[in-house]
Every structure is written in structure tokens, then in C-alpha cells.
Amino acid sequence: MSERADDMLSAVEVMERLRVVHSMIAAAQAEEIELMAQLYRLRRAQQLTLGVGALYAGEDAATEIGMAIKVSQRSADGSIALGLGLDERYGATREAFAEGRIDLPRARAISETLVNASDELLATVEPRIAAYAEHAEPQRVRRTLRRWLLEADPAGQAARRKSAEADRYVKVTAAEDGTALLEAVLPAAGGQAVYERLREMASTQCCGQDPRTTGQRRADALVALADGTGRLACRCGHGTCPRSQSGESTPAARKALVQVGVSAETLAGLQDNPALLAGFGAIDADLARQIARHAHFDIITDTDRPAADAALRYRPRTRVAARVRALDGTCRAPGCSVPAAATDLDHQDRFNHANPESGGPTTEANLGCRCRRHHRLKTIADNGSNGWQVLHHPDRTVEWRSPSGGSVTTTPEGARFLFPRLPIPPVTAAGVPDAAVVAPLIDPGPAINAMTELVHVYCTPTQRRSHRQSRRHQPALGSIVVRARPDTEPPF
């Protein structure tokens, strides 16, 4: 009995200590958020003085924060916005957060729910919800606060709803093991309409013998809506399935633009190095080969030579642009994952429009992929208005030096996948013997055989002839950028 009492006492002590530590962490997080907002204000004031436009002054503070504490741009932006809101609008929440009486998730719940509330409504509701949040979890805080807002100002709900709907978005991010996370903020009715349509397709277009779970069928239904087929195919495997289409014709699935950077050896099955899916990240070799089955190829070698006159053009030729984007893979700024296909090609040394021969050339070595936000950061840095330095090095590494003295060097992500340094041998199914192959009289080797077959399958004779004529003095192919072609394909 005494041992059990001691155990219970120990558990009570552990729980009490847990509450104290959680409160201490919350107070530290409040200070961190406040410091981020302070840095933003400092940078904004400095840049406004130096002539940076009010719309963009201070936006690079999020990049500086990301470099310092290794968080994403989006996370830093959200923390800065929260810090500004706590300072300027949510006084009671700021006080409770700083004292550790509420934590970061509850502070965010209050801030995000009150973002469109008027100052008059804030004065009534915000102190009350800050006190309530000390004893409720974040989701309950949100639900309760929404009810209070409707009760206090039913007439203003329409305006708040319209303002919130203006912030709707859809975003896809990489998840684990070749999957993706689809995140969306939609108007309430629209979101429910999407879900009900997926539920209807999952329950009415497949029979009870379909092996998929309800959740899997809903996920497949969403893809079917997006690719234009509009319906699920039952996977029961029975020819007499009552849910089969029986005479109905299903439209062919549309092919969206999907860009994959992969080594030629991996695509040919000689290696199993991972590939780079634009906007997603690394994918396994088998998935890359599946995407490549009906794809268009851009062949990238490690010694391409652009035409001599291309360096004097402001806009790079298609070949140079494709090569730079394939090598970089993503925006070259630290912590930025914008795919190269959605970035600007920025001149490291400025192009001289008045005298192209004296300015920065339009060459692979002088071009880099930057999203619009980080392109703007580099341009303002060149004007000496934000304290940043962006330095290109000969091996395509880019060094980013922040105004506070931090330094991060980024490497071209795409090149690692196109030209892997460590070959990974292909994986074969255990217990399944390889088919016997009769060697020809003169065998040039498995790599050349596989690549020759690959090129003949996926490249037309005109493409092969054009490539040979333009690359007569170049080495063999080293990498391939695969593009699954949509109905109307934008430039690479």
C-alpha cells in the first residue's frame, strides 16, 4: 500500500513539474515571437529610410529569421504576423502568453479567429477569450470564440466571412514516402460541397467488394475529379461488377505538367538513385520511371555549351533556361522550396542593357533561380538598401550573408539528382531470377545498350538527329529532365 502511495505521489509531482515546464516553454515562445516582430520593425524602418517601397520594406526579415533559427519562410512569416497582432491588437492575449498562462497554439487560435474583427468587437471579446483560453484546448477556444463573435455582432459576421473567404487557398506539400499533403482553405459551403461529392463518389461508384477503405476511395475520387475522368473505377476485379460503367465511356485522364529530374542511368534501370519531383522533393526511382512512361524529355549534360551570342541577350535562350532550372531544382535562397519552374532567372552580375558586352552575361554561370520574393531581395541588396550580400561561387553555390552577420551557402539541389556522385545499384525482387539474355556478337555494354533503347523509344528521329548535330563534340548523355506533357505545355 505504501509503495502505491509513493507511486501516486511521484506521479502528482511529475504532472506538476510538467505544467511548470510547459508554462516556461510558453513564456519563452512568447518572447521569441516578440523578438521576431521587433526584427521586422527594425528592418522595415531601416529600409523605408533607404527608399525601399512600403509594400516590400522589411519582408526579408523572415528570410533572416529562417537562416538564424532554421525555420521555413512560411513559418517565419506566420510568427511575425502573430507578433505584430499581439503587440497591436491582442493585449490580453499577449499578457497571458508572456506569463505562460496560455501557449503558442492557443495564442494562434485567438489571433487567427479574431483577425477580421473590428476594434470595437475586440475590446469586448478579446480579454474574455484570453481568460477562457487558460482552461481550454485550442480547438475549443476557436469554437467558443466564433460563437461569442456571432452573439456579440451578428450583423458584422457577413463582412468577417467575406474577408476570411478572400484568404482562401490550396497548397500541396511533400509528405512521407512519395505521398503529398493537400491543404486548402475554402468557403464553408464550398468545402462541404467538395467533401460531399467525394463521399458520394466513394459510396456509389464502387461495389462492396472494392478492397479500398472509404478514406482511400475518397482520396482517389479527388484525383478523378482533377484529371477529368470524373468517376472511380471499382477494383473488385469481377467482370460482372454491378457498379461497372457498362457501355459508358470514361474520358481519358488529363496529364498535368509534372517535372522530374533524374539521372539517365536511373531512368534506364541501371541504378536506383532517387529523382527530384518539382515542388515536392525526392521520390524513389520506381516512381520516377512510372512518370516517365509517357513523358517528354529534356536531355541535360554536364558540359553543355550555349551559343556564343546567347550571352549578350537579356532573356536566356530556351536551352540555357531549361538547363539552369534543371540544375538548380528550386529557388536558391535558404529555406525556400519554390520549384525552379516557378522562379525567375536572375542575373548574378547585372545585365547592362545599354552595353551588353560590359554587363553581366546571360550564361549558365551568371544565372540562378530565385522566386519573385528572393529575386526582389537580391535586387534591393544590389542597390545597397537592405544590408544583404548574395555571392555566386564558381561551383554554382550561392552564399547569402544577412545584415546581422549570418551566412548560409546553398547548393544546386537539382544537380544532385541529375548527376549523383554515389550510384545506387538497382533493387531486384527477391526470389525472381533475371531473364536470360543472349548477348550479341558485338556488345557495347549494358549502359550504352539501355540508353540507346531509351532514346529510340522516347525520342523521334528528328530529335535524335538534331541532338547529334548540336552535340557532336560533347560526351555521352548524363541526365534527363522528364516532363509529363499536358494538353498545352508551358515552356520549361
C-alpha positions in Angstrom: 0.0 0.0 0.0 2.8 2.4 0.9 4.6 1.7 -2.4 1.4 2.5 -4.4 1.0 5.7 -2.4 4.6 6.7 -3.2 4.0 6.0 -6.9 0.9 8.2 -6.8 2.8 11.0 -5.1 5.6 10.7 -7.7 3.0 10.9 -10.5 1.5 14.0 -8.9 4.9 15.6 -8.7 5.7 14.7 -12.3 2.4 16.3 -13.5 3.1 19.4 -11.5 6.6 19.7 -13.0 5.1 19.1 -16.4 2.8 22.1 -16.0 5.6 24.3 -14.8 7.8 23.3 -17.7 5.0 23.8 -20.2 4.4 27.3 -18.8 8.1 28.1 -19.1 8.2 27.0 -22.7 5.1 29.1 -23.5 6.7 32.2 -22.0 9.9 31.5 -24.0 7.9 31.1 -27.1 6.1 34.4 -26.4 9.5 36.2 -26.1 10.7 34.5 -29.4 7.6 35.7 -31.2 8.1 39.2 -29.8 11.7 39.3 -30.9 10.7 38.3 -34.5 8.2 41.2 -34.7 10.9 43.5 -33.3 13.4 42.5 -36.0 10.7 43.0 -38.7 10.0 46.5 -37.4 13.8 47.4 -37.3 14.4 46.2 -40.9 11.3 47.9 -42.2 12.2 51.2 -40.6 15.8 51.0 -42.0 14.6 50.1 -45.5 12.0 52.7 -45.7 14.7 55.3 -44.8 16.8 53.9 -47.7 13.9 54.2 -50.2 12.5 50.7 -50.3 8.8 50.7 -51.2 6.3 50.4 -48.3 4.8 47.2 -49.7 8.1 45.3 -49.5 10.1 47.0 -46.8 11.1 44.5 -44.1 9.8 41.4 -45.9 13.4 39.9 -45.9 13.3 39.7 -42.1 11.5 36.4 -42.5 14.4 35.1 -44.6 16.9 36.4 -42.0 15.0 34.7 -39.2 14.8 31.4 -41.2 18.6 31.5 -41.6 19.2 32.1 -37.9 16.9 29.5 -36.4 16.4 27.1 -39.3 12.7 27.5 -39.9 10.8 27.8 -43.2 9.9 31.2 -44.8 6.2 30.4 -44.2 6.7 29.7 -40.5 8.7 32.9 -40.0 6.1 34.9 -41.8 3.4 33.5 -39.6 5.3 34.2 -36.4 6.0 37.8 -37.4 2.3 38.3 -38.2 1.3 36.8 -34.8 3.9 39.0 -33.0 2.6 42.2 -34.7 -1.0 41.2 -33.9 -0.2 40.6 -30.3 1.6 43.9 -30.0 -1.1 46.0 -31.8 -4.4 44.3 -31.2 -4.5 41.4 -28.7 -3.2 42.9 -25.4 -4.8 40.5 -23.0 -3.6 37.5 -25.1 -0.1 38.9 -25.2 0.0 39.2 -21.4 -1.3 35.7 -20.8 1.1 34.3 -23.4 4.1 36.1 -21.9 3.3 34.9 -18.4 2.9 31.3 -19.7 -0.8 31.0 -18.9 -1.6 30.1 -22.5 0.7 28.5 -25.0 1.5 29.2 -28.7 -1.3 27.0 -30.2 -3.9 28.9 -28.1 -2.4 32.3 -28.9 -2.5 31.4 -32.6 -6.1 30.2 -32.3 -7.2 33.6 -30.8 -5.2 35.6 -33.3 -6.4 33.7 -36.3 -10.1 33.8 -35.2 -10.1 37.5 -34.4 -8.1 38.6 -37.5 -11.1 40.2 -39.1 -12.8 41.5 -36.0 -13.4 45.2 -35.6 -11.6 47.2 -32.9 -14.9 47.7 -31.0 -15.6 44.0 -31.0 -12.0 43.2 -29.9 -12.4 45.4 -26.8 -15.4 43.3 -25.8 -14.3 39.8 -26.7 -10.5 39.6 -26.6 -9.9 39.9 -22.8 -12.7 37.4 -22.2 -11.4 34.8 -24.6 -7.8 35.2 -23.3 -9.0 34.3 -19.8 -11.2 31.4 -21.1 -8.2 30.0 -23.1 -6.3 29.3 -19.9 -8.6 26.3 -19.3 -9.4 25.1 -22.8 -7.6 23.4 -25.7 -7.1 25.4 -29.0 -10.0 23.8 -30.9 -12.5 24.6 -28.2 -11.1 28.1 -28.0 -11.8 28.6 -31.7 -15.3 27.2 -31.5 -16.2 29.2 -28.4 -14.8 32.4 -29.8 -16.7 32.0 -33.1 -19.9 31.6 -31.1 -19.2 34.7 -29.0 -18.5 36.8 -32.1 -21.8 35.8 -33.6 -23.6 36.6 -30.4 -21.9 40.0 -29.9 -22.1 41.1 -33.5 -24.4 39.1 -35.8 -24.6 41.9 -38.3 -20.9 42.0 -38.8 -20.5 38.3 -39.5 -21.1 38.7 -43.2 -18.3 41.2 -43.5 -15.9 39.0 -41.5 -16.9 35.9 -43.6 -16.2 37.7 -46.8 -12.9 38.9 -45.5 -11.9 35.4 -44.5 -13.0 33.9 -47.8 -10.7 36.3 -49.6 -7.8 34.4 -47.9 -8.8 31.1 -49.5 -6.0 28.9 -51.0 -5.0 25.4 -52.0 -1.5 24.2 -51.3 0.3 20.9 -51.9 3.4 19.9 -49.9 5.5 16.8 -49.7 4.6 14.2 -47.1 6.4 10.9 -46.4 7.3 8.1 -48.7 6.1 9.5 -52.0 2.8 11.0 -50.8 1.6 14.6 -50.8 -0.4 16.7 -48.3 -3.2 18.7 -49.9 -4.1 21.7 -47.7 -7.0 24.1 -48.5 -9.0 26.9 -47.0 -12.3 27.2 -48.8 -15.6 28.9 -48.2 -17.7 26.8 -45.8 -20.3 25.8 -48.4 -17.7 25.1 -51.0 -15.6 22.9 -48.7 -18.7 20.9 -47.7 -19.7 20.5 -51.3 -16.3 19.1 -52.2 -16.4 16.6 -49.3 -20.0 15.5 -50.1 -19.1 14.9 -53.7 -16.1 12.8 -52.7 -18.2 10.9 -50.2 -20.9 10.3 -52.9 -18.4 9.0 -55.4 -16.7 6.7 -52.9 -20.0 5.2 -51.8 -21.9 4.9 -55.1 -19.3 4.2 -57.8 -17.7 1.1 -56.2 -19.3 -2.1 -55.0 -18.9 -3.7 -51.6 -16.1 -5.9 -52.8 -13.8 -3.0 -53.6 -10.6 -3.6 -51.5 -10.0 0.1 -50.6 -11.0 1.8 -47.4 -13.6 4.6 -47.5 -10.8 7.1 -47.0 -8.7 5.7 -49.9 -11.7 5.8 -52.2 -12.4 9.5 -51.3 -8.7 10.3 -52.0 -8.9 8.5 -55.4 -12.2 10.4 -56.1 -10.5 13.7 -55.7 -7.8 12.7 -58.2 -10.6 11.5 -60.6 -12.3 14.9 -60.3 -9.0 16.7 -61.1 -7.9 14.6 -64.0 -11.2 14.9 -65.8 -12.3 11.2 -65.7 -15.0 12.2 -63.2 -15.6 8.8 -61.7 -14.0 5.9 -59.8 -13.3 2.6 -61.3 -14.2 -0.3 -59.0 -11.3 -2.5 -58.1 -13.2 -5.6 -57.1 -11.9 -7.5 -60.1 -15.2 -9.0 -61.1 -16.4 -8.8 -64.7 -20.0 -8.7 -63.5 -19.5 -5.8 -61.0 -22.9 -4.0 -60.6 -21.1 -0.7 -60.5 -19.2 -1.1 -63.8 -19.9 1.5 -66.4 -21.5 -0.9 -68.9 -21.4 1.0 -72.2 -20.5 4.4 -70.7 -17.3 5.9 -71.9 -14.9 7.5 -69.4 -12.8 10.4 -70.7 -9.1 9.8 -70.8 -7.3 11.3 -67.8 -5.6 14.6 -68.5 -1.9 14.8 -67.9 -0.7 17.7 -65.9 2.8 19.2 -66.2 5.0 17.2 -63.9 8.7 17.8 -63.9 11.2 15.2 -62.7 15.0 15.5 -62.6 16.6 12.1 -62.8 19.9 10.5 -63.9 19.8 8.7 -67.2 21.2 5.5 -65.6 18.3 5.5 -63.1 15.7 6.0 -65.8 17.3 3.1 -67.8 17.1 0.9 -64.7 20.8 0.6 -64.3 20.8 2.5 -61.0 18.2 3.3 -58.3 19.2 6.8 -57.3 16.3 9.0 -56.2 14.8 11.6 -58.5 13.6 15.2 -57.9 9.9 15.9 -58.4 9.5 19.7 -58.8 7.8 21.4 -55.9 7.8 18.1 -54.0 11.3 16.8 -53.3 12.9 13.4 -53.6 11.0 10.5 -55.0 12.1 6.9 -55.4 13.5 5.6 -58.7 10.5 3.3 -59.5 8.0 6.2 -59.2 10.2 8.3 -61.5 10.2 5.6 -64.1 6.4 5.3 -63.9 6.1 9.1 -64.5 8.5 8.8 -67.4 6.5 6.2 -69.4 4.6 8.8 -71.4 6.8 11.8 -70.9 8.7 14.3 -72.9 12.5 14.5 -72.2 14.9 17.4 -72.0 18.4 15.9 -72.0 20.9 17.7 -69.8 24.7 17.0 -69.9 27.3 18.2 -67.6 29.2 20.1 -70.3 26.6 22.0 -72.3 27.9 24.9 -74.4 25.5 27.7 -75.3 25.7 29.6 -78.5 28.3 32.4 -78.4 25.8 35.2 -79.0 23.4 34.0 -76.3 25.4 35.8 -73.5 24.5 39.2 -75.0 20.8 38.6 -74.8 18.8 39.7 -71.7 16.4 36.8 -71.9 18.2 33.4 -71.9 17.6 31.0 -74.8 15.3 28.1 -74.1 18.2 25.7 -73.8 20.1 27.8 -71.2 16.9 28.5 -69.2 16.0 24.8 -69.1 19.5 23.8 -68.0 19.7 26.4 -65.2 16.3 25.4 -63.9 17.2 21.7 -64.1 20.5 22.2 -62.2 19.1 24.4 -59.5 15.9 22.5 -58.9 14.4 25.1 -56.5 14.8 28.7 -55.6 18.4 29.2 -54.4 17.5 31.2 -51.3 18.0 29.4 -47.9 14.8 27.7 -46.7 12.8 28.3 -49.9 11.2 25.4 -51.7 9.6 27.2 -54.6 10.2 24.9 -57.6 12.6 26.2 -60.3 9.9 26.1 -62.9 8.0 28.8 -61.0 11.1 31.1 -60.4 12.7 34.0 -62.2 16.1 33.5 -63.8 18.1 36.2 -62.1 21.4 37.6 -63.3 24.0 37.5 -60.5 26.0 40.3 -62.2 23.5 42.8 -63.6 22.9 42.7 -67.3 23.8 46.0 -68.9 21.0 46.9 -71.3 22.9 49.9 -72.8 26.1 47.9 -73.4 25.6 44.2 -73.1 29.2 43.4 -73.7 30.2 45.2 -70.5 27.4 43.9 -68.2 26.7 40.5 -66.6 26.3 37.9 -69.4 23.3 35.7 -69.9 25.1 32.5 -69.2 24.6 29.5 -67.0 27.3 30.6 -64.6 25.7 34.1 -64.2 22.1 32.9 -63.9 20.3 31.5 -60.8 16.7 30.5 -59.9 15.0 32.8 -57.4 11.4 33.1 -56.6 9.9 36.6 -57.0 10.4 37.4 -53.3 14.0 36.4 -53.2 14.7 38.0 -56.6 13.5 41.2 -55.1 15.7 40.7 -52.0 18.7 40.3 -54.3 17.8 43.4 -56.3 17.4 45.5 -53.2 20.7 44.2 -51.9 22.4 45.2 -55.2 21.0 48.7 -54.6 22.6 48.7 -51.1 19.2 49.2 -49.4 18.8 46.1 -47.1 22.3 45.1 -45.9 22.3 41.7 -47.6 25.0 40.2 -49.8 24.3 37.5 -52.3 27.5 35.9 -53.7 27.8 33.4 -56.5 30.7 31.0 -56.5 32.2 29.0 -59.4 30.6 25.7 -58.4 27.1 27.2 -58.5 26.9 27.5 -54.7 25.3 30.8 -53.6 26.3 32.5 -50.3 23.7 34.5 -48.5 25.0 37.0 -46.0 22.4 38.6 -43.8 22.6 42.1 -42.3 23.1 40.6 -38.8 26.2 38.8 -39.9 24.7 35.3 -40.5 25.8 33.3 -43.6 24.3 30.3 -45.3 25.6 28.7 -48.6 23.1 26.9 -50.7 23.9 24.2 -53.3 22.0 23.5 -56.5 19.6 20.8 -55.5 18.7 19.6 -59.0 22.3 18.7 -59.8 22.5 16.2 -57.0 19.7 14.2 -58.7 20.8 14.7 -62.3 24.5 13.8 -61.6 24.5 11.6 -58.4 28.0 11.1 -57.1 27.3 7.8 -55.4 25.5 5.3 -57.7 22.9 3.1 -56.0 22.6 -0.3 -57.5 19.2 -1.4 -58.8 16.9 -3.4 -56.5 15.6 -6.7 -57.9 12.7 -8.6 -56.5 13.9 -11.4 -54.1 13.5 -14.9 -55.5 12.7 -13.8 -59.0 15.6 -14.8 -61.4 16.6 -12.4 -64.1 15.5 -13.5 -67.6 18.3 -15.0 -69.6 19.6 -12.6 -72.3 21.5 -13.7 -75.4 24.5 -11.4 -75.8 25.0 -10.0 -79.3 28.2 -10.7 -81.3 29.5 -7.2 -80.5 28.2 -5.9 -77.2 28.9 -2.2 -76.5 27.9 -2.7 -72.8 24.7 -2.6 -70.7 24.8 1.2 -70.1 25.0 2.1 -73.8 22.5 -0.6 -74.8 20.0 0.6 -72.3 20.4 4.3 -73.2 20.2 3.6 -76.9 16.9 1.8 -76.3 15.7 4.6 -74.1 16.5 7.3 -76.7 14.9 5.3 -79.5 11.7 4.7 -77.5 11.2 8.3 -76.3 12.9 10.5 -78.9 11.7 10.9 -82.5 14.3 10.5 -85.3 14.2 14.3 -85.9 15.0 14.9 -82.2 17.9 12.4 -82.2 19.3 13.9 -85.4 19.0 17.4 -84.1 20.7 16.4 -80.8 23.6 14.7 -82.6 24.2 17.7 -84.8 24.2 20.2 -81.9 26.3 18.0 -79.6 28.9 16.4 -82.0 31.8 17.2 -79.7 30.0 16.5 -76.4 30.3 13.4 -74.2 27.5 10.9 -73.7 24.2 11.8 -72.0 24.4 12.3 -68.3 21.0 13.2 -67.1 17.4 13.7 -68.2 14.7 16.1 -67.1 11.4 14.3 -67.5 8.2 16.2 -68.2 4.8 14.6 -68.4 3.2 16.6 -71.1 -0.2 18.2 -70.5 -2.6 19.1 -73.3 -1.0 22.6 -73.6 2.5 22.6 -72.3 4.1 25.8 -70.9 7.7 26.5 -71.5 10.2 24.8 -69.1 
